[in-house]
Amino acid sequence: MASISGRDGAPDRVEAHKWFNIAAVRGCREGVVRRGEVAAEMTAEEIAAAQRAARQWLTLH
């Protein structure tokens, strides 16, 4: 995943958390694990931003 690997630049933990959260909500156990790993490196504000982004994406899709 480019968001967390930084393959396309600096790692985007907010974007990574968003996608792992979406995966977790849809029943992916790996998403739950990875979301927790990423969250451990994030601030509360970053986590809140990622959660908002995930909710927005889920609302639209």
C-alpha positions in Angstrom: 0.0 0.0 0.0 1.6 3.2 -1.2 0.0 5.3 1.6 1.8 3.6 4.4 5.0 2.4 2.6 5.9 5.9 1.4 6.5 4.5 -2.1 5.2 7.7 -3.7 6.8 10.0 -1.1 6.4 10.3 2.6 4.1 7.8 4.3 0.5 9.2 4.6 -0.7 7.6 7.8 -4.0 9.4 7.7 -4.8 7.9 4.3 -3.5 4.5 5.3 -5.6 4.6 8.5 -8.6 5.6 6.4 -8.3 2.5 4.1 -7.5 0.1 6.9 -10.6 1.5 8.7 -12.7 0.9 5.7 -11.4 -2.7 5.4 -12.0 -3.3 9.1 -15.6 -2.0 8.9 -16.2 -4.4 6.0 -15.0 -7.3 8.1 -11.3 -7.7 7.2 -9.4 -8.8 10.3 -6.1 -7.7 8.7 -7.6 -4.2 8.4 -8.2 -4.2 12.1 -4.6 -5.2 12.9 -3.0 -2.8 10.4 -5.3 0.1 11.5 -4.1 -0.4 15.1 -0.4 -0.5 14.0 -0.8 2.8 12.1 -2.8 4.4 14.8 0.0 3.8 17.3 2.1 6.2 15.3 -0.6 8.9 14.9 -1.8 11.8 16.9 -5.4 12.0 18.1 -6.0 14.7 15.5 -4.7 12.5 12.7 -6.8 9.6 13.8 -9.9 11.9 13.9 -9.1 13.1 10.4 -8.7 9.6 9.1 -12.0 8.5 10.7 -13.8 11.5 9.1 -12.3 10.6 5.7 -13.4 6.9 6.1 -16.9 7.9 7.1 -17.2 10.2 4.1 -15.9 7.5 1.7 -18.3 5.0 3.1 -21.2 7.4 2.8 -20.4 8.0 -0.9 -19.8 4.3 -1.7 
